[in-house]
Structures are given as structure tokens and as C-alpha cells.
Amino acid sequence: MSNTPSVENTSPESATELKTGEPGSLPAIEMKGVSHRFKDHNALDGVTFNVPQGALHGFVGPNGAGKTTSLKLICTLLKPQTGQVRVMGKSVTTHVKEVRQLIGFMPDHFSSYRQMTVFEYLDFFGAAYGLSMRRRNEVIDDILELTDMAGRQQSLVGGLSRGMQQRVSLARVLINDPQLLLLDEPASGLDPRARIELMEILQALQEMGKTIFISSHILKELEELCDSVTIIDRGRIKYSGTMDDLRDHGHENIAYRIQLVNGTEDPIETLLGIQGVVSADSVGKSRAIRIVLDENQIDSNRLLSELIQRNITITSFEKEQRQLNQAFMDLTEQGVR
């Protein structure tokens, strides 16, 4: 697919701006000190984070955390009351038209064009973006091939399964060949196979150079798919960075997993008697125990020495990497939003 947005429809000044967005030169998304209120509700409170170009970035938080408000600001559907929001270096307030050429937004619900065929639906949006009939045909063929929908051109949108409708919605987002894809709960309601296939499509789009920003509650899939993540809670950013850094972020207590030799008596009480061991719990029905250490009091070398001294025989000892769902629980607060 070629880049549909062109500098031909912009002023010379803005055309120069469009050319400066070399991959990696500017953040795909930049929010700086953004606050936004709805009557008595403070939806965003000094939100600051960046998403680099080419990233596949997860955006997670509890209900009411500020995810939808953030998406609407990035999409130019809302104006920030305070702070700055930029897409590829362009302000969503002063360069609305240019920003809209750069983005594709997929909401968490399907639009109501259910009596159109798949081709009619995509052709309608292609015309809205100003593509010629010839260009629309070329682009639609490419997109349907990419989303594995080539045989569904004449199918009614309303007669498709939820998974197929999500693919059509994603195809619509790609019509103007945007640099930044903003996806709100793209896998919601999909069966496992449809989710896996959608994730494969998103990975292919990233390989094509797209920046993909996904708001989702499905933490396990985001962890496997994304290379970076932002966690938001009660309108404030709790973490924004790579998935690798997240595993140790803000986590003084480090977990280890030991595997006991068969026949070894359960040593949990003994382990809890070691200074610096915060907790020790059996893992399912296996002979494994998960130990959480306060590393200000004890490190892994000393723990191993303590195990040997207490005649606790183990076959393996490894550091446990904190998963996204654990980080999410650690960094967000309890309570109804």
C-alpha cells in the first residue's frame, strides 16, 4: 500500500512539516501535562507519556481510568483543557486536518452500516477520504488481501460474525493508509482463533512500519503482543515504557521459584522463618514453591545458603519475571471508578 496522505492538499509550510516525520525522529504520540475534567470528574490529571514511532504499544487501566478520554484527545475528538497532545509532532489542536490524515481510529463497537456489502462499506469510506474510484479499487483489494477478507467483498456486513466484522472495521481504518492506528478493545468478544488471527494481522502491520496503539483489558495478549505499555489509573500515569522494564518497575520485593526434590517435606514454615522472606506459597499441586524476598534484607545468594543450611533439597531455583497482570495489580488501586 502506498501512503495515501500527500502534501499536495496542504500549504507549503505544513508540507515541510509532513516531510520531517522520518521513522523514529518524533514520537508517534506525545502527551505532556494533559488534564481534562468533565463537570466534577477529573478524567485526566497531568498525563505525560510518549509512544515511539513503529511501536506496538498497549494502553491499559481499570474502567474509568481515563483511557477513552485519552483516545478521544489523540483522535482530535476532544481538545485538551491543559497540556499538549501531538501526533508525529503535530498538535491535535492547531493541526487537526493533518493529524486526521495520519491516524486511523477503530472504536470498540462496530458502526451501523449493516446493510452494505463489505466492498460498499470500504468504498464509501475511501470516497470520503477523497480517493479516486480506480485508487479505491486498488486499495480495497490490497486491504482485503491483508486482512484475509478477499472472498467476502459481496457479503453483507450485518451477516458477518463478530470476528469478521472486526476485520472489516480494521480494513476501514487502513483505507487512508495511516501511520498511527488507534484501536479500542479490538479483540473484545472474539473467539480464541479470531483473536490469534487478529494479533497476527497487527504484527504484520507493525512490520510494515505502522505504529499501533491498543487500548485493551486483555492483559495476557497485550503482554505477548506489545513491546511497550502505558498503565493509567484514576487519570494518572502509573507506568510508561518497555515491557522488559515493567517487570522490575516499582517492585522492591522480588519473587523466586524453587522446585523441591520428590519426597522432601513441605518447608514453607522453615522458609517463612528466614529473615527477608516476605511470603512462601506452594504452586498448585506441583513440588514448586514461590518465595517473595525483600532484597533490602536478603539476596538470592544468601537465600540459597540458608536453604542448604536447613537441608532443603531443590532441583531448580529461578527468578520469576513479573507478568503484566501482576504489574497491573501492583500499580493500580482498588475500588469502583
Buried (B, 14 or more C-beta within 10 A) or exposed (E): EEEBBEBEEBEEEBBEBBEEBEEEEBBBBBBBEBBBBEEEEBBBBBBBBBBBBBBBBBBBBBEBBBBBBBBBBBBBEBEBEEBBBBBBBBBBBEBEEBBBBBBBBBBBEBBEBEEBBBBBBBBBBBEEBEBEEEBBBBBBEBBBEBBEBBEBBEBBBEEBEEBBBBBBBBBBBBBBBBBBBBBBBBBBEBEEEBBEBBBEBBEEBBEEEBBBBBBBBBBEBBBEBBBBBBBBBBBBBBBBBBBEEBBEBEBEBBBBBBBBEEEBEEBBEBBEEBEBBBEBEEEEEEBBBBBBBEEEEBEBEBBBEBBEEEEBEBEEBEEBEBBBEBBBEBBBEEEEE
